[in-house]
Amino acid sequence: TDNGGETAAPSAQPSAATGSTILGETADAGQEYIDKLTFLGDSTTYGLKYYEVLSGGKNTQQVWTPESGTLTLYNYATATIVFPETGEQISIVDAVTRKQPEYLVITLGVNGVSQMDEDWFKTDYTGLVQSIQAASPNTKIICNSIYPVENDYEHIDSINNTNIPQANEWIKAVAEATGCKYTDSASVLKAEDGSLREDYGNGDGIHLNADGFNAVLQYLRTHAYQ
């Protein structure tokens, strides 16, 4: 239609921006790059510490999660994380303010997909990102994709491989709108049907094992922030 013709020219601009939002394949940036990353997230991030896959092992200072390990996106403003350097429980903004991390990898949203619609999800994710940017303007933020779940996950009716990819599209849109990067590390965890590969799961249907986390880390270092 004529309409389509009219909108074609402006839409060329965002698609160019989308290409730069998504972190594409790069030369292997190495362990040195991984060592610069700070990981903010929920229990799907806590496993990085639990399985000792980062340089510091159990004593890593790269993992920011609540003491419980659970973090729901819509609680981002009130939640506390354990600040590794001191063991204190402080807000995300306080942690960012103190640490001024060079890179911050955010993996959040799986605990929200069962309840949050697109507007709510995007609003809270945007609020989180902007609060971090205000507290530490030089931090390079990587919005990480939410990982898939196994087909036999006990809450597959509310957290599944239909609404997770949908939420990842929302995260990608927020990353683009806020000038952050998006990384599709979830892609290396998927079986052919889009579910979490069983050999990458820890047996509960949703959490990764050490092999799963190592696959994600390998993806991150070969899709490095440029």
N, C-alpha and C positions, 0 to 999 in steps of 0.2 A: 504494500500500500504506500501511498504518499507519505503517510506518517512514518513508516519504517525508513523511508529515504531520508526524512528530516532528522530522525534521531541517530542515523548511522554515523554521521560525522562526529558529534560530541562523544559518542560511546567509544570511539577509538582511543580517547585519552585515558579513561579508567582501565581499559584492558592493557594498555602499555604499563600503567602503574601496577596492575596485578602481577605482571611478570616480574617486577622488581620486588614485590612483596613476598612472593614465595621463594624460599631458599632452594636454588637448584643445585645440581651436582657440581662439586668443586674438587680440586686436588685434596688429598687427605691432609687435613690441617694438624693432625697428630694429637698425641696425648697432651702436648703443651696447650693446645686450644681447649680441650676438655677441662683441663685444670683451671682455666679462667672462668668457667661457667658457674653461676649460682643457680640452683634449681628450686623454684618455689612451686609447691603443689600439695596434693593430698596424699592418700595412701599409695597411689600409683607412682608417686615420687619418693616417698619414704623408703621404698624398697632399694633405692640406690645406696642408701646407708645400710639397711638391713643386710643386704647381700655383699656389701663391701666391694662394690665394683668401681668406686672412685679411688683416687690416689691415697686419700687419708684413711681408707677402710672405714671401720666403725667410728673413727675419730674425725671423719671428714667434716670440714666447715662449709661445704658447698651445698648442703641440703637444708632447706627451710620448710619445715612442716610444723603443724601444731603438735603438742605433746601426744595427743590422741592419735595422730597420724591422719585424722580425717579433717577435710576442709571443703566446705560447700561454697560454691561461687557466691551465692547471695549473702554470705556472712563475711565477705572479704574485708569490710570496713571495721567490723568489731572483733574479728578473730585474732588470736595471738599465735605467733609461731615461736619455737624455741630458737633463740639467737645463739648460734653455735659457739661464738667466741666467749660468751659469758654464761650461757645456760639459762639466761633470763627468758621469761615469756613476754614478748612485746608485740606490738602491732606490726603489720607488714610495712606500713609507711615509716614507722620508727626504725625498723631493721634496714630499710633501703636508705634512710637518711644517714644512719651510722656507717653502713658498709660502703655505700656508693659503688655497688658492684659494676664491674666492666660490662659483663653480660648477665642478663637474667632470663632464664628459661622458665616460662609459666606453663604448667600442665594442670589445668583446672576445668571443671565443668561436668565431669561424669556423674558427680553427686547431684547435679542440678537438672540433667536432661529429663528426668522423670517428671519434674514439676514445672520447669520454666519454659514459657513460650519464647518465640524469637525476640520480641521486644524486650522482655524482662532480661533474658540472657545477655543480649547485646548491650543493654543499658548498664548492667552490673559489670560486665567484662570491660566495657569502655571506662567505667568509673574506676575500676582497679588499675587499668593501664595508665590513665591520666593522673591518678594519685601518685603512682610510681614516678612518672615523668616529672611531676612537679617537685618531688622530693629529691630526685637525682637525675637532672636533665641529660647527663652524659651517658647514662646507662643504656646499653644497646639491648632492647627487649626482643626476645624471640617467643612468639606465641606458638606453643607446641600443640599438635593435634592430640585429641583424646584417643586413647588406645581402644581397640575393639575388645569385645568380650567373647567367651566361648559359648557355643550354642546351648550348652547345658547349664549355663549360669542360672542360679536360683531366682534371680530377679529379672529374667530375660523379658518378662512382660512389660517392665517399665524402663529398664536400661538395656538397650539392645543395639544391634548393628544396623538398624534403620535410623533411630534418633541420634546415635553418636555421630555418624557421618554428616547428618544434617547440622548438628551443633558445630562440627568442624568447619562447615561452610560459614557459619555465623562468626566463628573465631577469625577465619580468614578475612572476612569483611571488616571486622573490628581492627585487625592488624593493618589493613590497608588504610582505613579511615584515620588511624592514629599515628601512622608513619612507622609502624613496627614491622618486623619480619614474621613470616609464618613458616613453620616447618612441618612437613607431612611425614614425620617419623613413624606414624601409625602404619604406613604402607609396608614397612618391612616385617610387621607382626602378623599380617593377614594371611589366612589360608585362602584357597581359591574362592570360597563362598563369602569372603569378607569377614569371617569370624576370626577370633584370636587363635593362632596356631597352638595346638595342645602342648607341643614341646617347648613353647615359650611361656606357658602359664604355670602358676605354682600349685594348681590343683583346685582352687576355689572358683575358677571361672572368670575372674576379673583381674587378678593381680599377676604381674610378670614374675618369672623366676630370674636367676642370674643371667641365663642365656638370653632371655628377652631383653633385659636391661642392657646387656652388652651389644645386642643388635641395634638398639636405639642409639647408644653412644657411638657406635661405628657409623650409623646414619648421620648423626649430628656432625661428626668430624669430616665426613665426605660431602656434607651440604652446609658448609660453614658460612657464617655471617661475613658478607663481603663489604 
